[in-house]
Amino acid sequence: MAVELTDAFGRVHRDLRISVTDRCSFRCTYCMPEDGLPWLPREQVLTFEEIERVARLCVERFGFRSIRLTGGEPTVRASLPTLVRQLAALDVDLSMTTNGATLGVLAPALKAAGLRRVNVSCDSLRRDRFAALTRRDALPAVLDGIEAALEAGLSPVKVNVVCIEGINDDEVVDFARFGRARGVEVRFIEFMPLDADHAWERGSVVPGERIVATIDAAFPLRPEGRGSEPAETWAYVDGGGRVGVVPSVTAPFCSRCDRVRLTADGRLRNCLFSVEETDLRALLRDGAGDDDLADAVRRCVADKAAGHGIGTATFVAPPRSMSQIGG
């Protein structure tokens, strides 16, 4: 029988985010330097079997209910449907966050392997701006990927937008209109201090309240609330779908956070902003038993802080950027 994995503040953890690679096909300006980052040597990345073992432990020992595959960009990992098939056998809510550029090709195979839903990151609907933000002229491929995900039956398809002051905040209504027309749920994410250059400033954050007010002025909304998920959601009054905002900076959801993250090189992180990690890869490769692995996971979660502390005098940004941690 599974035992709940609880931290010192009573938060039960049931959501595992797995970064299957640190490599990415884009070089987004807010998470990667222009000249890129040094990639991990292949032997330092967890194998599918190692990933499956940690995931199975979290599900069977601790009752985890959801697993999300992230990167880097997860679709650059060779034979990804094979891993999806292994994890789908655990009977969890299996999803993936992707830049969408190769979904046009991979969506049917991922769905057939057991992937249930997908989040596509897209920070501009303007081709020139998209190319400037990602350093790749790939917006048509991403839009095609979203359509392919819908056609493959991945549901729901969500579009994640990191909203940044003076960069793409003028596209809020455009994205809302896009989501309504395509039948996808757009989720706006406040810009967080996870950029590789550590140049984040509070003034770059577009508050979630402002995003909602901007959309509401164009397409009236009614609130749906905020459950265990990080997003606050609103439904369009006219029945045109829903939209979400993840106000991680201005209204953090730390008190309800139920996530842990496994990096591509096998480090377990109890918070996106943690400055400490637990090395599970070393245990896996040194012949540790499941009890030893479970104890390591339990200790990691027990050390989780009450909150990320963004905006406080004691906040320290993690040394790894988002592309190295996994979303």
C-alpha positions in Angstrom: 0.0 0.0 0.0 1.3 3.5 -0.9 2.3 5.8 1.8 1.7 9.6 1.3 4.9 11.5 0.8 4.6 14.5 3.0 6.9 17.4 3.9 7.3 19.2 7.2 4.4 21.6 6.3 1.9 18.8 5.6 2.0 19.1 1.8 1.4 15.8 0.2 3.4 15.2 -3.0 1.8 13.4 -5.9 3.2 15.0 -9.1 6.6 14.1 -10.6 8.2 16.2 -13.3 10.9 14.4 -15.3 13.4 16.1 -17.5 14.4 13.5 -20.1 17.1 15.6 -21.6 18.9 19.0 -21.0 19.1 19.6 -24.8 16.8 21.9 -26.6 16.0 22.7 -30.2 15.4 26.4 -29.4 17.6 28.9 -27.6 15.0 31.0 -25.9 16.4 34.4 -24.8 15.1 34.2 -21.3 16.4 30.7 -20.5 19.5 30.2 -22.5 22.5 32.4 -23.4 22.9 33.3 -27.1 25.9 30.9 -27.4 23.9 28.1 -25.8 24.8 25.9 -22.8 27.2 22.9 -22.5 25.2 19.7 -22.9 25.5 16.8 -20.6 27.6 13.9 -22.0 25.2 11.0 -22.9 26.5 8.7 -20.1 25.5 11.3 -17.5 21.8 11.3 -18.6 19.5 8.8 -17.0 18.5 5.9 -19.1 14.8 5.1 -19.8 15.1 2.1 -17.4 16.5 4.4 -14.6 13.7 6.9 -15.2 11.1 4.2 -15.1 12.5 2.8 -11.9 12.3 6.2 -10.1 8.8 6.8 -11.5 7.6 3.4 -10.5 8.9 4.0 -7.0 7.1 7.3 -6.7 3.8 5.7 -7.9 3.9 2.4 -6.0 5.6 3.6 -2.7 4.2 7.1 -2.5 1.0 7.2 -4.5 2.0 9.7 -7.2 -0.8 10.3 -9.6 0.7 12.4 -12.4 4.0 12.4 -14.4 5.0 15.1 -16.8 7.9 14.8 -19.2 9.9 17.9 -19.8 13.4 19.0 -21.0 15.2 20.9 -22.3 13.0 19.8 -25.1 11.8 16.2 -24.5 11.1 15.4 -28.2 14.8 15.7 -29.0 15.4 12.5 -26.9 15.6 9.5 -29.3 12.8 6.9 -29.1 10.7 9.0 -26.8 7.5 7.0 -27.5 9.3 4.0 -25.9 9.7 5.9 -22.6 6.1 7.1 -22.9 4.9 3.5 -23.2 6.9 2.4 -20.2 5.5 5.2 -18.0 2.0 4.8 -19.3 2.0 1.3 -17.9 2.1 2.9 -14.4 -1.5 4.1 -15.0 -0.9 7.8 -14.2 -1.9 11.1 -15.7 0.9 11.2 -18.2 1.6 14.5 -20.0 4.4 16.4 -21.6 5.6 20.0 -22.0 7.2 20.7 -25.4 8.0 23.5 -27.7 5.8 21.8 -30.3 8.2 22.1 -33.2 8.1 18.3 -34.0 4.6 17.4 -32.8 3.5 17.5 -36.4 5.5 14.2 -36.8 5.4 12.8 -33.3 1.9 13.5 -31.9 0.3 10.3 -33.3 3.1 8.0 -32.0 3.1 9.7 -28.6 -0.7 9.3 -28.3 -0.5 5.7 -29.3 2.2 5.1 -26.7 0.0 6.4 -23.9 0.6 10.1 -23.6 -2.7 11.7 -22.5 -2.2 15.5 -22.9 0.4 18.1 -23.9 1.4 21.6 -23.0 3.0 23.6 -25.9 5.2 26.5 -25.0 4.8 29.4 -27.4 5.6 33.0 -26.4 4.6 34.9 -29.5 2.1 34.5 -32.4 4.2 37.0 -34.5 6.7 35.2 -36.7 9.5 37.8 -36.4 9.1 38.1 -32.7 8.9 34.4 -32.2 12.2 34.0 -34.1 13.8 36.7 -32.0 12.7 35.1 -28.7 13.6 31.5 -29.7 16.5 32.2 -32.1 14.7 29.9 -34.6 12.1 30.7 -37.3 9.8 27.9 -36.3 6.4 29.4 -35.5 4.7 27.7 -38.4 6.0 24.3 -37.3 4.8 25.0 -33.7 1.3 26.0 -34.9 1.2 22.9 -37.0 2.3 20.9 -34.0 -0.6 22.2 -32.0 -3.0 21.2 -34.7 -1.4 17.7 -34.9 -1.8 17.3 -31.1 -5.5 18.1 -31.4 -6.0 15.8 -34.3 -4.2 13.0 -32.5 -6.6 13.2 -29.6 -4.3 14.6 -27.0 -6.6 16.3 -24.6 -6.5 18.9 -23.3 -4.0 20.8 -25.4 -2.7 23.8 -23.5 -0.5 26.6 -24.7 2.0 28.1 -22.2 2.9 31.7 -22.6 5.6 33.3 -20.5 4.4 36.9 -20.4 7.2 39.5 -20.1 6.8 43.3 -19.8 7.7 45.1 -22.9 8.4 41.9 -24.8 5.1 40.1 -25.5 2.6 41.6 -23.1 0.9 43.3 -26.0 -0.2 39.9 -27.4 -2.4 38.8 -24.4 -5.6 39.4 -26.3 -4.2 37.8 -29.4 -3.4 34.6 -27.5 -6.8 34.6 -25.9 -8.4 34.9 -29.4 -6.1 32.2 -30.7 -7.1 29.8 -27.8 -10.8 30.5 -28.4 -10.5 29.9 -32.2 -8.4 26.7 -31.9 -10.1 25.1 -28.9 -7.0 25.1 -26.7 -6.5 26.5 -23.2 -3.9 29.3 -23.1 -2.1 29.6 -19.8 -0.1 32.8 -19.1 2.9 32.3 -16.8 4.5 35.1 -14.9 8.2 35.6 -15.7 10.3 33.9 -13.0 14.0 34.3 -12.0 15.1 31.1 -13.9 16.9 32.8 -16.8 20.4 31.5 -17.6 21.9 35.1 -17.5 20.4 35.8 -14.1 19.2 39.1 -15.4 15.6 38.8 -14.1 14.1 41.9 -12.7 10.7 42.3 -10.9 9.8 45.0 -13.4 9.8 42.4 -16.1 6.9 40.5 -14.5 3.4 41.1 -15.9 1.1 40.5 -12.9 -1.6 37.9 -13.4 -4.3 40.3 -12.4 -3.4 42.6 -15.2 -3.4 39.8 -17.7 -6.9 38.7 -16.6 -8.2 42.3 -16.7 -6.9 42.7 -20.2 -8.6 39.6 -21.5 -11.8 40.3 -19.6 -12.1 43.7 -21.3 -12.1 41.9 -24.7 -13.8 38.6 -23.8 -15.7 38.7 -20.5 -14.6 36.1 -18.0 -16.0 34.4 -14.9 -13.6 32.9 -12.3 -13.3 29.2 -11.8 -10.9 29.3 -8.9 -7.6 27.5 -8.1 -7.4 24.0 -6.9 -4.2 21.9 -6.5 -2.9 23.1 -9.9 -0.8 26.2 -10.1 -3.1 28.0 -12.5 -6.0 30.2 -11.6 -8.6 29.6 -14.3 -11.4 31.6 -15.8 -14.1 30.5 -18.2 -15.3 32.8 -21.0 -18.8 33.9 -20.3 -19.9 33.1 -23.8 -18.8 29.5 -23.6 -15.7 30.0 -25.7 -13.5 27.9 -23.5 -11.2 28.9 -20.6 -7.9 30.6 -19.9 -5.5 30.3 -17.1 -2.8 32.4 -15.3 0.1 31.0 -13.3 1.0 33.9 -10.9 4.1 32.3 -9.4 5.6 35.6 -8.5 2.7 37.8 -7.4 0.5 35.1 -5.9 2.6 32.0 -5.3 0.9 28.6 -4.8 3.7 27.2 -2.6 1.3 26.2 0.2 -0.4 23.8 -2.2 2.6 22.7 -4.2 2.7 18.9 -4.7 5.6 18.6 -7.1 9.1 17.2 -7.2 11.4 17.3 -10.2 13.9 14.8 -11.5 16.6 16.4 -13.7 18.0 14.7 -16.8 21.2 13.8 -14.8 19.2 12.2 -12.0 19.0 15.0 -9.4 15.8 15.2 -7.4 14.6 18.7 -6.6 11.9 19.4 -4.1 11.2 22.9 -5.5 11.7 24.6 -8.9 13.8 27.2 -7.0 15.8 24.9 -4.8 19.5 25.4 -4.5 20.0 21.9 -3.3 19.5 18.6 -5.1 19.5 14.9 -4.1 21.6 12.7 -6.4 19.5 9.7 -7.3 21.7 8.7 -10.2 24.6 7.8 -7.9 22.3 5.5 -5.9 20.8 3.9 -9.1 24.2 3.2 -10.5 25.8 2.0 -7.2 23.2 -0.8 -6.8 20.9 0.8 -4.2 17.8 -1.0 -3.4 14.3 0.5 -3.5 14.3 1.1 0.2 17.4 3.2 -0.1 15.9 5.1 -3.0 12.7 5.7 -1.2 14.6 7.0 1.9 16.5 9.5 -0.3 13.2 10.7 -1.9 11.6 11.0 1.5 14.5 13.0 2.9 14.5 15.3 -0.1 10.9 16.2 0.3 11.2 16.5 4.1 13.7 19.3 3.5 11.4 21.4 1.3 11.1 25.0 2.3 7.8 26.7 3.0 8.0 28.8 -0.1 10.3 30.0 -2.9 10.9 33.4 -1.3 11.0 35.4 -4.6 11.2 39.1 -3.7 12.6 38.6 -0.2 16.0 39.7 0.9 17.1 36.1 1.4 16.1 34.8 -2.0 18.8 33.1 -4.0 18.2 32.1 -7.6 19.1 28.5 -8.4 22.3 28.1 -10.3 20.6 26.1 -13.1 18.3 27.7 -15.6 14.8 26.4 -16.5 16.2 24.5 -19.5 18.5 22.6 -17.2 15.9 21.9 -14.4 12.8 21.0 -16.3 9.5 22.8 -16.1 
